[in-house]
Amino acid sequence: MIRNGSHAVEDEDQGEPSSSSLSPGKRKRVIRVWCDGCYDMVHYGHSNQLRQAKAMGDYLVVGVHTDEEIAKHKGPPVFTQAERYKMIRATKWVDEIVEGAPYVTTLETLDKYNCDFCMHGDDITLTVDGKDTYDEVKRMGRYRECKRTQGVSTTDLVGRMLLLTKSHHSNVDDTAYQLHTDNFGKGPKGHSPWTGVSQFLQTSQKIIQFASGKEPQPGDTIIYVAGAFDLFHIGHVDFLETVHKQAEKPYVIVGLHFDQEVNRYKGKNYPIMNIHERTLSVLACRYVSEVVIGAPYAVGKDLLDHFKVDLVCHGKTEVFPDTDGTDPYAEPKKRGIFRILDSSNNLTTDHIMQRIIENRLQFEARNQKKEAKEMAVIEHFVMRGEVL
């Protein structure tokens, strides 16, 4: 059980505290931070970047690039710009988004949106001709950096979808998946440290950073939903937003099923993200108040009574029976607190998988192109005797 919240928690290595963390007497003017990116297939690595950015200031503005700009500099995005805009709006640390932000970040952009500085991860982002997109703001001292989240990348997630093994699940140890990721998107000159795949290791500190929440308050309506919430995407966001609108003061609890449970009712190599990864992805959503890790598949009496649940919701997706053939929602239906919701978004994880599979060659070429540019930058610095 993890309580969620919308305020930021600073990292121990974050340096100076933000003005929002200072006492009223010492508080300075509002610090506005700028982040930008593609934010395609948004995962907890993106969310962690935005969390760290918000902790560096008071107000976070996020610029999201258009489909056209991404296709020009990187290759085709998986999600449309409208979908990507909505995903970032639903991230709890984001205060404002700028649609169609330029791919190259300039002082003009920072000044236009009254931002003090730009923040990005410690990887490198390059234009189609291999130039650093943050060169100008770096030279002018209006650039800050945070640590890139190890163990997750869009490259890795696409690889999991294409390989169709279960090696990424939380209790599986298999070299087959690693052999595949060692080659997926690999350029002719080896692996870039930014595009390559590394193992994600969950820590209690990371969960605390994502889940700095609050207890239910008197008058709150406790709403419970459960599922896999795999590859947390815009379909999930629209559903959770609809759930959030079911009450004036909603307290939304999301029950996440363990990997093996998800695989039982979804089959194939689902879930694509393991339980630890899915936990962080859901915690980053502004409509979620609390997460139950490894929730029971059947929503029974004990769970409903423990959390004092007022309402149980499910979307329009199929409800699979429990292992004994019973309805997992029998108890809330008996109590008259079960509700089917239509979010008007039919996107599922299956649909995302289909997008990837249909465009496999394009995505592999995109990753190879990206990694080749990054390797060229590394070689340049090595030749000059500089350290990245």
N, C-alpha and C positions, 0 to 999 in steps of 0.2 A: 504494500500500500504506500503510495507516494503522493503527497499533497503538492499541488501545482500552484503557481502564482505568476503575476505579470511584472514583478519588480526584478531588477537585475541584481546579481550577486557578483562582486568583483573577484577576479582571480588573485591568488597570493602574489603572482609575479606581474601584476598589472601596473605597478609603479604608483604614481600619484593617484589619490582617490578622486573620484568625480566630484563636482561641486554639489551634486545632490546628496552626497554622503556626509557633507560638512554640517556643522551646527549652524543655525540661522544667522548667528552673529558673524560667522566666517564665510558664509555662502557668497560666491561671486555671481556674475551674470550667467545666464543659461549657456552651456556649451553645446553647440550643435555639431553633430558628427555625420559625415557623409560616407556611405558605402555604396558600391555599385557592382553589378555582375549580371551574368546570364540567368542564374538561379533556375537552371533546368534540372528536372528530376531532383527537387529540393530534398535534401537529407539532413541528418543531424549535424553534419559537418558545416553546412551552410548556416544552420540555426546557431551553432556554437560561435561562428564568426560574428553573427549579428548580436549575440549575447555579449561577447567581449567588446564589441563596438559600443553598445549602449553603456557598458560599464565605464567606458572612457569619457563619457560626457553625460548630458542630461536629456538630449532630444536626438533621436536617430532618424535620419533621412536616407532612404534606400532608393537608388536609381536602378531600374531594370531595363536591359537592352531589348530592342525589337528583334523579331525573327529575322528580318533582313540583315541587320548588323551582325547577328550571331552567325548566320549562314556565310556571310562574307569573310569573317575573320576566323571562324572555327569549324563550321560545318553545320548541318541541319540540326535544330533543337528537337527534342522529343516532344515537348509541350509547346503549345501556342503561347504567344505573348499574353493574351487575355488570361489564360490559365496560370501563367507564371506571375502576373501581376497580383492575382487573387491569392495565390499561395503566400506571397511575401506579406500581403496585408494581414493575413491570418497569423503571422508569426508574432508572438506576444511582446517581443522587445522593439518592434518597429512602430514608430510614431507617424511616419509619413512616407509615401512612396512617390517616385517620379517616373512616370511611364515614358518609355522611349528615350532613356538617358543615353548620351553619347558613349561610344565604346572606349574612346580615349578620354581620360579624366583630366580636365584643365582647371586652372585658377578661375577662369570665367564661370565654369559650372559651380565651383564651390562658392564664389561670390554671389552668383545668381540666387542660390538657395540659402545664403547667409550661414554657410557652414565654416567652422573654424579650421577643420582639417579633414582629410580623407583617411579611412582605415581599410587595410586589406591584410590578407594572410601572408605568411612568409614564403609563399610560392610566387611564381612570376606569371604575369598575364601579358601576352604578346599580340600585336596587331598582325594582319595578314602578311606584312612585310618584315616581321620579326622585331619590331620595336616595342619597348616597354610602355604599356599604356599609362603608367603612372610616372613617367619620367619627369614631366613638368612639375607636378606637385611635390615630387621628391626633391628636386633641385631647389625649390623655393621654400623648403622646410615645412610644408603643410601636409605631411604624410606620416601616418603612424602604422605600426605593424603588430599583428597578433600571431600567435602560434597556430599553424594549420592543424586541424583535427586529424590525428593519425588513424588509419584503419578504415577509412571510407573515402570513396571517390565515385563519380559517375561511371568511370571506366570499370571499376570493380562491380558495381551493381549490374551494368550491362553484361559483363562477363558471366555473372551468376545466372542471369536469365537465359543466356545462350547455351551455357554448358549443361543445364538440366541435371545437376547432381544435388545432393543434400549436404555437401561438405561444409557449407557455411552455417549450418544449424548449430545450436549452442552446445550440443554434446557429441558432435561428430568430428573425428580426426581422420582425415584422408588426404593423401598427397595429390590425388587427381586434380582437385580444384586448384591447388597452388601451381601445379604444372601448367594448367591452362592460363591462369592469370599471369604467369611469368612470360607468356607469349602474346597475350591479348593486347593489341595496340602497340607492341614493341617496335621501335624504330630500328633501322639498320645499324645505328651506332650505340645501341643499348638502351637502358631504362633511364628516364628522367626521375629524380627523386620526388617530383611533384605529381606526375601522372601515374606512376607505378602504384602497385597495390601493397598495402601492409596490413597486419592483423589488428583488429579493433580489440582493445582490452578495457572492459567496463570497470569503473572504480566507483566507490561510494562518493568520492568527492565530485565526480562528474554528475552523478544523479542529484546531489545536493545543489550544485550550481544551476541545474535545469529546474529543480523542483523546490523553490523557496516559497511555499504556499501558505494558505490560511485554513483554519478550521471552518466548517459550516457555521453560519450565523443564524440566530433566531429569525424565522421568516423565510429562510432559504428553502427552495424546492429541490430535494435531492433527486437527481435524475441519473439512472444507471444505463449504460450501453456496453455491449461487449462484442469482441470480434478479434480478427487478426490485425487489422489496420496495417497491412503490409505495404511497403513502398509508399508510405503516407503521402497521399496525393489530393488533388483538388476535389475528387469525388468524396473523400473522407471529410474534407474541410466543409463542403456544402452540407453534408449530412450533420456534422457537429454544430454548424451554425444554425441549422433548422432545429436541432435538439435544444440548443441554447435559447431559442425563441419560444420554447414551450412554457416558460414561466417568467414572471416579472423579475424574480431573484433566483436564477438557476445556479445550482451547484452540480456540475456535470462530472460524474465518475466514469472513467473508461476502464473496463476490464479487459486485459490482454491475455489471450490464450498462449500457453507454452508452444514451442515450435512443433513438438510431436503431435499435439492436439490439432494444430492448424493443418499439419500434413495429413492427418487422418481424414479430415473432411474436405480438404482442398486438393490433395493428391499432388502428382508431379513432383517438382522440387520446391513447392511452397512450404513455408514462407521464404521469400527472397531475402528478407532481413530477419535476423534472429531476434529473440525476445529482448535482448539488451539494446539492440539498435532501434527496435520498434518503440521501446519505452521512451527513449530520448526524443524520437520524432514526434510522438503524441504529446509529450510534456511541453514541447515548444509551441503548441497551438493555443491561441488565446481563448478558445471556447472551452478548454478543459481545466477542471479544478483539481482533479485527483486521478491517479492511475493505480490499478491493482495489477501487480505483476504475477502472471500465472493464475489468472482467475479461473474458477471452476466453469466447465462448459455449461452445466445446468445452473440456471439462476434460481437457486433454491431458497428455502425458508431462512437458513442461517445467514446467508449473504444479505438478504433483504432486511432482516431484523438488525443485523450488525451495523449496517450503514444507514438504517432508518430510511430506506428508499421510498420515495413518494410516487415515482414514475419510472417505468422501464420502457425503453424505446428500441426499435429495430428499423432498419431501412427496408427497401424493396427487394433486396437480395434474398436468395433462397435460404431458408433455415433448415440446416441438416439435423437429423435426429441424433440423440445421444447414443453412446455405445450400446445401451440396452434397448434402443428403438423408441425411447420416450421423447416427448417434446421438451426441449431445454427451457422453454418459457411457460411451462404448465403452471408453476406456482404464481408468477405475476398475473397470468391470465385469470387464475382462480380468484385472486384478490381484486381483479378489475383495475389493475394499474399498468396494463400492457398497451402500448400504442405503436402502430406501424406508421412511419413517416415517409413522405415522398419529398425528397430534396430537389427533384427535377433535374438531377444529374445522374446519368446512368453509367458514368465512367467507373470501371473496376480495374483491379490489378491485372486481370486477364487482358483487358484492352491495351494496357500499357505494354505488356509482354508482346502483344501482337504488333504494336507499332515498332518495337525494337526488332523483332524477327523479320518483319517486312523490309526493314531498312538496314539490315545487318551489315552489309558491305559498306554502306555510307558511314555508319557509326565507327566501324573498324578503321576505315580510311581517315576519319576525323581524328581519332585517337592517335594514329600513327603520325599524322601531320602535326598535331599539337606537340607530341613528344619529340619529334625531329627538331622543331623550332626551339624547344627548351634545351635540348642537348647542344644545339649550336651556341646558345647563350652560355652554357656551362663551359664549353670548349674555349669560348672567347675569354672568359674570366680566368680560366686556367692558364692560357697562353700569356696573359698579362700578369700572372702571379698574384691575382686578387682572390679574395675569399667571398663567396656569396653570403 
